[in-house]
Amino acid sequence: MRVWVIAAAGLVLAVGASGASLTAVASGRHSTFAAAASSLEKQWNKDEAAGVPAANIATLRKQLDSSTESHAGSWSPQWWGDTGDSLINQLQGKTNTLWAAAMSAGRTQAEQAVKLFGQLSQQLGSYIPSSMTAAEATWESQITAASTPNQLKNLARTWVATVAATRAQAQQAQLAAQLDALNSQATGFDGVAGLVQDAQDAVNTADADNLDTGDVPALITAVQNDVQDSAIQNADASSAIQQLVTADSQLHSLISLNDNVNGQIRPLEYSVDQAAAENTPNQASLMGQYQGVQSSFTAARTTAQLTAVQTAISTLQNSVATELAADVCGHPVGAGKVLTFNLALQEGVFYQDGCVVKATPVTTGRAELRTPTGTFSTFNKQSPFQFISPWPPSSPFYYYPSWVNYVIEFASGGYFIHDAPWESAGDYGPGGEDSAGASHGCIHVPSDVMTWLYAWTPTGVPVIIT
């Protein structure tokens, strides 16, 4: 009997020792998990302060707070078979992705400002102060040196404002130079006939653009009448010519302003279409605002009206840039790389793990040969590639053998994503599917983007066409 009691006591001691060991393991794992979670919280606070969207950080916090590990005490059996490392590693990976996405969004905003300055240089380069050109030359290095999303956003805001101010200054210089040049050439239009012809050409251009021609038509008639009337010499004829020189100069300035504003409409449309293709929260409002800007531009006839449109374009461009930057990630397109194309918008958006990597206007199939909709997968890449028409020369769809630099095939029957060197830049985007450059069912991508897309896209990548 004594032996049995001693054995039973030994068993109790063994069970007790095992329980103590499990309790120690659970406590240690709980402590390690709590420390890792606290470290994540500190990193999230720091990242949010540096510019990572608070809503994105909140999603990670919610995942951590709702986890079973966060609610398990140090004594909980939860820790006997779970260290919590998997959850911590998963959250750390997502944290790194959010930081990279925020940096990418900030760089996109800053690079957009660089592009805006490039457009300004092309349009008004000779009127931009050399000091501004020198300052802009440092922007790329500042982008490279920026270490937080907020630093990049601040650079973008500053530079967009700088470009807007420089544009206004350059336009004023352009208008002044044009006025000086025309006034100095009051007798330098190859005679009165040359002045009249120049003014008439300006009227024709203004009429085609629905601009207010002012007194120019009447002054043309007055000058012609004065010159034809041999009884009118010197004073009266000279007065009419000088008035026409001034009015002609003002009309040329109005036409130039109209051309500058018109050059900003298409890039704005591309940005708004990207927001619509991504289905950002405010895309409907942005599209409505764009349509309002477009209507205002169509109706604008005077300098004041065109200037108001230009201001509206700048404001909307900033709103769209902010919208796109805030909505880079979280798109429900699936994991990995995904190529999406919207036929109505003629817009392509390329994603990596639900985050926007790049977007571009495209041109798809013409009316009789529309690009198919649905979900496909890339399965063939070639560079270069020659297209041979499957239609005979007698067919309206026939085309001559055509070389392109890159093709990515996504559907049987000869459906490719490819560059189209023969297509003009203005044909991409809305309406391109009904232009002369429309495809026979393929998707045309601008050459610079296609070069990147070919290198970025392996076979087996989903292609979603809506």
C-alpha positions as CSV (number, residue, x, y, z in Angstrom):
1,M,0.0,0.0,0.0
2,R,2.8,2.4,0.8
3,V,4.4,1.7,-2.6
4,W,1.1,2.7,-4.4
5,V,0.8,5.9,-2.5
6,I,4.3,6.9,-3.4
7,A,3.8,6.1,-7.1
8,A,0.6,8.1,-7.1
9,A,2.3,11.1,-5.5
10,G,5.0,10.8,-8.2
11,L,2.4,11.0,-10.9
12,V,0.9,14.1,-9.5
13,L,4.3,15.7,-9.3
14,A,5.0,14.8,-13.0
15,V,1.7,16.3,-14.2
16,G,2.3,19.4,-12.1
17,A,5.7,19.8,-13.6
18,S,4.3,19.4,-17.1
19,G,1.7,22.0,-16.5
20,A,4.2,24.4,-15.1
21,S,6.3,23.9,-18.2
22,L,3.4,24.7,-20.5
23,T,2.5,27.7,-18.5
24,A,6.1,29.0,-18.9
25,V,6.0,28.4,-22.6
26,A,2.7,30.2,-23.0
27,S,3.9,33.1,-20.9
28,G,7.1,33.4,-22.9
29,R,5.3,33.3,-26.2
30,H,2.7,35.8,-25.1
31,S,5.4,38.2,-23.9
32,T,7.3,37.9,-27.3
33,F,4.1,38.4,-29.3
34,A,3.1,41.5,-27.2
35,A,6.6,43.0,-27.7
36,A,6.4,42.4,-31.5
37,A,2.8,43.9,-31.6
38,S,4.0,47.0,-29.7
39,S,6.9,47.4,-32.1
40,L,4.4,47.3,-35.0
41,E,2.2,49.9,-33.4
42,K,5.2,52.2,-33.0
43,Q,6.1,51.7,-36.7
44,W,2.5,52.4,-37.8
45,N,2.4,55.6,-35.8
46,K,5.7,56.6,-37.4
47,D,4.6,55.6,-40.9
48,E,1.2,57.4,-40.6
49,A,3.0,60.6,-39.4
50,A,5.3,60.3,-42.4
51,G,2.5,60.1,-44.9
52,V,1.1,56.6,-45.2
53,P,-2.7,57.0,-45.5
54,A,-4.3,56.6,-42.0
55,A,-7.2,54.4,-43.5
56,N,-4.6,51.9,-44.7
57,I,-2.9,51.7,-41.3
58,A,-6.3,51.4,-39.6
59,T,-6.9,48.2,-41.6
60,L,-3.7,46.6,-40.2
61,R,-4.6,47.8,-36.7
62,K,-8.0,46.2,-37.0
63,Q,-6.5,42.9,-38.2
64,L,-4.1,42.9,-35.2
65,D,-6.8,44.0,-32.6
66,S,-9.3,41.3,-33.8
67,S,-6.8,38.4,-33.8
68,T,-7.1,35.6,-31.3
69,E,-3.5,36.2,-30.3
70,S,-4.2,39.8,-29.2
71,H,-7.0,38.5,-26.9
72,A,-5.2,35.5,-25.5
73,G,-3.8,35.9,-22.0
74,S,-0.3,34.8,-20.9
75,W,-1.9,31.7,-19.4
76,S,-4.0,30.8,-22.4
77,P,-3.7,27.3,-24.1
78,Q,-3.6,29.4,-27.4
79,W,0.1,29.7,-26.9
80,W,0.8,26.0,-26.5
81,G,0.6,25.5,-30.3
82,D,0.9,29.1,-31.6
83,T,3.8,31.5,-31.3
84,G,2.0,34.4,-33.1
85,D,5.0,34.7,-35.5
86,S,2.8,34.1,-38.6
87,L,0.5,37.0,-37.8
88,I,3.4,39.3,-37.0
89,N,5.3,38.4,-40.2
90,Q,2.1,38.9,-42.3
91,L,1.4,42.3,-40.7
92,Q,5.0,43.3,-41.2
93,G,4.9,42.4,-44.9
94,K,1.7,44.4,-45.4
95,T,3.3,47.3,-43.5
96,N,6.2,47.3,-45.9
97,T,3.9,47.1,-48.9
98,L,1.9,50.2,-47.6
99,W,5.1,52.1,-47.1
100,A,6.3,51.3,-50.6
101,A,2.9,52.2,-52.1
102,A,2.8,55.5,-50.3
103,M,6.3,56.3,-51.5
104,S,5.3,55.3,-55.0
105,A,2.3,57.5,-54.8
106,G,4.3,60.5,-53.6
107,R,6.9,60.0,-56.4
108,T,4.0,59.8,-58.9
109,Q,2.7,63.2,-57.7
110,A,6.2,64.7,-57.7
111,E,7.0,63.3,-61.2
112,Q,3.6,64.7,-62.4
113,A,4.8,68.1,-61.5
114,V,8.0,67.4,-63.5
115,K,5.9,66.4,-66.4
116,L,3.8,69.6,-66.1
117,F,7.0,71.6,-66.3
118,G,8.1,69.6,-69.4
119,Q,4.8,70.4,-71.1
120,L,5.2,74.1,-70.2
121,S,8.7,74.1,-71.6
122,Q,7.5,72.7,-74.9
123,Q,4.7,75.2,-75.1
124,L,6.4,78.4,-73.7
125,G,10.1,77.4,-73.3
126,S,11.6,80.7,-74.7
127,Y,9.5,82.7,-72.2
128,I,10.5,80.8,-69.0
129,P,13.1,82.5,-66.8
130,S,16.5,80.8,-66.9
131,S,16.5,80.7,-63.1
132,M,13.3,78.7,-63.1
133,T,14.8,76.2,-65.7
134,A,17.9,75.9,-63.5
135,A,15.8,75.3,-60.4
136,E,13.7,72.6,-62.2
137,A,16.9,70.8,-63.2
138,T,17.3,69.9,-59.5
139,W,13.8,68.4,-59.1
140,E,14.8,64.8,-60.0
141,S,17.6,64.8,-57.5
142,Q,15.2,66.1,-54.8
143,I,12.8,63.3,-55.6
144,T,15.6,60.8,-55.3
145,A,16.7,62.3,-51.9
146,A,13.2,62.4,-50.4
147,S,12.8,59.7,-47.7
148,T,9.1,59.9,-46.7
149,P,5.8,60.1,-48.6
150,N,5.1,63.5,-47.0
151,Q,8.4,64.9,-48.3
152,L,7.4,63.8,-51.8
153,K,3.9,65.2,-51.4
154,N,5.2,68.6,-50.2
155,L,7.6,68.7,-53.2
156,A,4.7,68.0,-55.5
157,R,2.5,70.7,-54.0
158,T,5.3,73.3,-54.1
159,W,6.2,72.4,-57.7
160,V,2.6,72.4,-59.0
161,A,2.2,75.9,-57.6
162,T,5.5,76.9,-59.1
163,V,4.6,75.6,-62.5
164,A,1.3,77.4,-62.4
165,A,3.0,80.7,-61.4
166,T,5.7,80.2,-64.1
167,R,3.0,79.5,-66.7
168,A,1.2,82.7,-65.9
169,Q,4.5,84.6,-66.0
170,A,5.6,83.0,-69.3
171,Q,2.2,83.7,-70.9
172,Q,2.4,87.3,-70.0
173,A,5.9,87.5,-71.4
174,Q,4.7,85.7,-74.6
175,L,1.7,88.1,-75.0
176,A,4.0,91.1,-74.4
177,A,6.5,89.8,-76.9
178,Q,3.8,89.1,-79.5
179,L,2.4,92.6,-79.1
180,D,5.8,94.2,-79.3
181,A,6.7,92.2,-82.4
182,L,3.5,93.0,-84.2
183,N,3.6,96.6,-83.3
184,S,7.2,96.9,-84.4
185,Q,6.1,95.4,-87.7
186,A,3.3,97.8,-88.4
187,T,4.9,98.5,-91.8
188,G,6.6,95.1,-92.0
189,F,3.8,92.8,-93.2
190,D,5.0,92.8,-96.8
191,G,2.8,95.9,-97.3
192,V,-0.8,96.5,-96.4
193,A,-1.9,93.4,-98.3
194,G,0.3,91.3,-96.0
195,L,-1.2,92.8,-92.9
196,V,-4.7,92.3,-94.2
197,Q,-3.9,88.6,-95.1
198,D,-2.4,88.0,-91.6
199,A,-5.5,89.5,-89.9
200,Q,-7.8,87.5,-92.2
201,D,-6.0,84.3,-91.4
202,A,-6.3,85.1,-87.7
203,V,-10.1,85.6,-88.1
204,N,-10.5,82.3,-89.9
205,T,-8.6,80.5,-87.1
206,A,-10.6,82.3,-84.4
207,D,-13.9,81.5,-86.1
208,A,-12.9,77.8,-86.3
209,D,-12.1,77.9,-82.6
210,N,-15.4,79.7,-81.8
211,L,-13.4,82.7,-80.4
212,D,-14.4,86.4,-80.3
213,T,-12.8,88.1,-83.3
214,G,-13.7,91.6,-81.9
215,D,-13.2,94.5,-84.3
216,V,-10.8,92.7,-86.6
217,P,-13.3,91.9,-89.4
218,A,-14.5,95.5,-89.5
219,L,-11.0,96.9,-89.4
220,I,-9.9,94.6,-92.3
221,T,-12.8,96.1,-94.3
222,A,-11.9,99.6,-93.2
223,V,-8.2,99.2,-94.2
224,Q,-9.2,97.7,-97.6
225,N,-11.6,100.6,-98.2
226,D,-9.0,103.2,-97.2
227,V,-6.4,101.8,-99.4
228,Q,-8.7,101.5,-102.3
229,D,-10.0,105.0,-101.9
230,S,-7.4,107.2,-103.6
231,A,-8.8,110.2,-101.9
232,I,-7.9,108.9,-98.5
233,Q,-4.2,109.1,-97.8
234,N,-1.8,109.3,-94.9
235,A,-3.8,110.2,-91.7
236,D,-7.0,108.3,-92.1
237,A,-5.5,105.2,-93.7
238,S,-2.6,105.2,-91.2
239,S,-5.0,105.3,-88.3
240,A,-7.0,102.3,-89.6
241,I,-3.8,100.3,-90.2
242,Q,-2.5,101.0,-86.7
243,Q,-5.8,100.0,-85.2
244,L,-5.7,96.8,-87.2
245,V,-2.2,96.0,-86.1
246,T,-3.2,96.3,-82.5
247,A,-6.4,94.3,-82.9
248,D,-4.6,91.7,-84.9
249,S,-2.0,91.3,-82.2
250,Q,-4.7,90.9,-79.5
251,L,-6.5,88.3,-81.6
252,H,-3.3,86.3,-82.1
253,S,-2.8,86.5,-78.3
254,L,-6.3,85.1,-77.8
255,I,-5.7,82.3,-80.3
256,S,-2.4,81.5,-78.5
257,L,-4.1,81.4,-75.1
258,N,-6.8,79.1,-76.6
259,D,-4.2,76.8,-78.0
260,N,-2.4,76.6,-74.6
261,V,-5.6,75.8,-72.8
262,N,-6.6,73.2,-75.4
263,G,-3.2,71.5,-74.9
264,Q,-4.1,71.0,-71.2
265,I,-7.5,69.4,-71.9
266,R,-6.4,66.0,-73.2
267,P,-3.8,65.3,-70.4
268,L,-6.6,66.2,-67.9
269,E,-9.0,63.8,-69.6
270,Y,-6.4,61.0,-69.3
271,S,-6.1,61.6,-65.6
272,V,-9.8,61.7,-65.0
273,D,-10.3,58.6,-67.1
274,Q,-7.6,56.8,-65.0
275,A,-9.6,57.6,-61.9
276,A,-12.8,56.3,-63.5
277,A,-11.0,53.1,-64.7
278,E,-9.7,52.6,-61.1
279,N,-13.2,53.3,-59.8
280,T,-11.8,55.7,-57.1
281,P,-14.3,57.0,-54.5
282,N,-14.8,60.4,-56.1
283,Q,-14.4,59.4,-59.8
284,A,-18.0,60.3,-60.7
285,S,-17.6,63.8,-59.3
286,L,-14.3,64.2,-61.0
287,M,-15.8,63.1,-64.4
288,G,-18.7,65.5,-63.9
289,Q,-16.2,68.4,-63.2
290,Y,-14.2,67.4,-66.2
291,Q,-17.3,67.5,-68.4
292,G,-18.0,71.0,-67.0
293,V,-14.5,72.2,-67.8
294,Q,-14.8,70.8,-71.3
295,S,-18.2,72.5,-71.8
296,S,-16.7,75.8,-70.5
297,F,-13.8,75.5,-72.8
298,T,-16.1,74.8,-75.8
299,A,-18.1,77.9,-74.9
300,A,-15.2,80.2,-74.1
301,R,-14.7,83.0,-76.5
302,T,-12.7,85.7,-74.7
303,T,-9.5,86.0,-72.8
304,A,-11.3,86.2,-69.4
305,Q,-13.3,83.1,-70.1
306,L,-10.3,81.1,-71.3
307,T,-8.3,82.2,-68.2
308,A,-11.1,81.0,-66.0
309,V,-11.1,77.6,-67.8
310,Q,-7.3,77.4,-67.3
311,T,-7.7,78.0,-63.6
312,A,-10.4,75.3,-63.4
313,I,-8.1,72.9,-65.2
314,S,-5.3,73.5,-62.8
315,T,-7.7,73.0,-59.8
316,L,-9.2,69.8,-61.2
317,Q,-5.8,68.4,-62.1
318,N,-4.7,68.8,-58.5
319,S,-7.9,67.2,-57.3
320,V,-7.4,64.2,-59.6
321,A,-3.7,63.8,-58.6
322,T,-4.7,63.8,-54.9
323,E,-7.5,61.3,-55.6
324,L,-5.2,58.9,-57.5
325,A,-2.5,59.2,-54.9
326,A,-4.9,58.3,-52.1
327,D,-6.3,55.3,-53.9
328,V,-3.2,53.4,-55.1
329,C,-3.8,50.2,-53.3
330,G,-6.8,48.0,-52.2
331,H,-8.2,47.4,-55.7
332,P,-10.2,44.1,-55.9
333,V,-8.4,42.7,-59.0
334,G,-6.6,39.8,-57.4
335,A,-3.1,39.1,-56.3
336,G,0.1,39.4,-58.3
337,K,0.3,41.3,-61.6
338,V,-3.0,42.1,-63.3
339,L,-3.6,44.0,-66.6
340,T,-7.0,45.7,-66.9
341,F,-8.5,47.6,-69.9
342,N,-11.6,49.7,-70.0
343,L,-13.0,49.8,-73.5
344,A,-15.5,52.7,-72.8
345,L,-12.7,54.8,-71.3
346,Q,-9.9,53.5,-73.6
347,E,-7.8,53.2,-70.5
348,G,-5.4,50.6,-69.3
349,V,-4.4,50.2,-65.6
350,F,-1.8,47.7,-64.4
351,Y,-1.8,46.4,-60.9
352,Q,0.6,44.5,-58.5
353,D,-1.2,42.9,-55.5
354,G,-4.1,45.3,-55.9
355,C,-1.9,48.4,-56.1
356,V,-1.7,50.6,-59.2
357,V,1.7,50.5,-60.8
358,K,1.0,52.4,-64.1
359,A,-1.9,53.6,-66.2
360,T,-2.1,54.7,-69.9
361,P,-4.6,55.6,-72.5
362,V,-5.0,52.9,-75.2
363,T,-6.6,52.3,-78.5
364,T,-8.8,49.2,-79.1
365,G,-10.7,47.5,-81.9
366,R,-12.8,49.5,-84.4
367,A,-16.6,49.2,-84.7
368,E,-16.6,46.1,-86.9
369,L,-13.8,44.4,-85.0
370,R,-14.2,45.3,-81.3
371,T,-11.8,44.0,-78.7
372,P,-13.4,41.1,-76.8
373,T,-14.4,41.6,-73.2
374,G,-13.8,39.1,-70.4
375,T,-10.9,37.6,-68.4
376,F,-7.9,36.2,-70.3
377,S,-4.3,35.4,-69.6
378,T,-1.0,36.3,-71.3
379,F,0.5,33.3,-73.0
380,N,2.9,34.5,-75.7
381,K,5.5,37.3,-76.0
382,Q,7.6,38.2,-79.0
383,S,9.9,41.1,-79.9
384,P,9.9,42.2,-82.7
385,F,6.8,40.9,-84.5
386,Q,5.3,41.3,-87.9
387,F,1.6,41.4,-88.4
388,I,0.3,39.9,-91.7
389,S,-3.2,40.7,-92.7
390,P,-5.6,37.6,-92.6
391,W,-7.9,39.5,-94.9
392,P,-7.2,39.7,-98.7
393,P,-6.3,43.0,-100.4
394,S,-9.9,43.3,-101.6
395,S,-11.2,43.4,-98.0
396,P,-11.8,46.8,-96.3
397,F,-9.9,45.3,-93.3
398,Y,-6.8,44.5,-95.3
399,Y,-3.5,46.1,-94.1
400,Y,0.0,45.9,-95.3
401,P,2.6,43.7,-93.4
402,S,3.4,45.8,-90.3
403,W,6.3,45.4,-87.9
404,V,6.0,46.3,-84.2
405,N,8.5,46.2,-81.4
406,Y,6.6,44.2,-78.8
407,V,3.6,41.9,-78.6
408,I,1.9,40.2,-75.7
409,E,-0.8,37.7,-76.8
410,F,-3.8,37.2,-74.5
411,A,-6.5,35.4,-76.5
412,S,-6.6,32.9,-79.3
413,G,-7.5,34.2,-82.7
414,G,-4.6,36.7,-82.8
415,Y,-5.5,39.2,-80.0
416,F,-2.4,41.0,-78.8
417,I,-1.4,43.9,-76.7
418,H,1.3,45.8,-78.7
419,D,2.8,49.1,-79.7
420,A,1.7,50.8,-82.9
421,P,4.4,53.1,-84.3
422,W,2.0,54.3,-87.0
423,E,-0.5,55.8,-84.5
424,S,-0.3,59.4,-83.4
425,A,-0.2,60.3,-79.7
426,G,-3.5,62.2,-80.0
427,D,-5.4,59.1,-81.1
428,Y,-5.0,57.2,-77.8
429,G,-7.7,57.5,-75.2
430,P,-11.5,58.1,-75.6
431,G,-12.6,58.0,-79.2
432,G,-9.5,56.2,-80.3
433,E,-11.4,53.1,-81.0
434,D,-13.3,55.0,-83.8
435,S,-10.3,56.8,-85.2
436,A,-8.2,55.9,-88.3
437,G,-5.6,54.3,-86.0
438,A,-8.1,51.9,-84.3
439,S,-7.0,48.2,-84.3
440,H,-8.5,45.1,-85.7
441,G,-9.3,43.8,-82.2
442,C,-5.9,44.2,-80.6
443,I,-5.0,46.7,-77.9
444,H,-2.6,49.5,-78.9
445,V,-0.4,50.9,-76.1
446,P,1.9,54.0,-76.5
447,S,5.4,52.9,-77.4
448,D,7.1,54.1,-74.2
449,V,4.6,52.4,-72.0
450,M,4.7,49.2,-74.1
451,T,8.4,49.0,-73.8
452,W,8.0,49.0,-70.0
453,L,4.9,46.7,-70.1
454,Y,6.7,44.0,-72.2
455,A,9.5,43.8,-69.7
456,W,7.2,43.9,-66.6
457,T,4.6,41.3,-67.8
458,P,5.5,37.6,-67.8
459,T,3.2,35.0,-69.3
460,G,0.3,33.8,-67.3
461,V,-0.7,37.2,-66.1
462,P,-4.5,37.8,-65.9
463,V,-5.9,40.3,-68.5
464,I,-9.3,41.8,-67.5
465,I,-11.2,43.6,-70.3
466,T,-14.5,45.4,-69.5
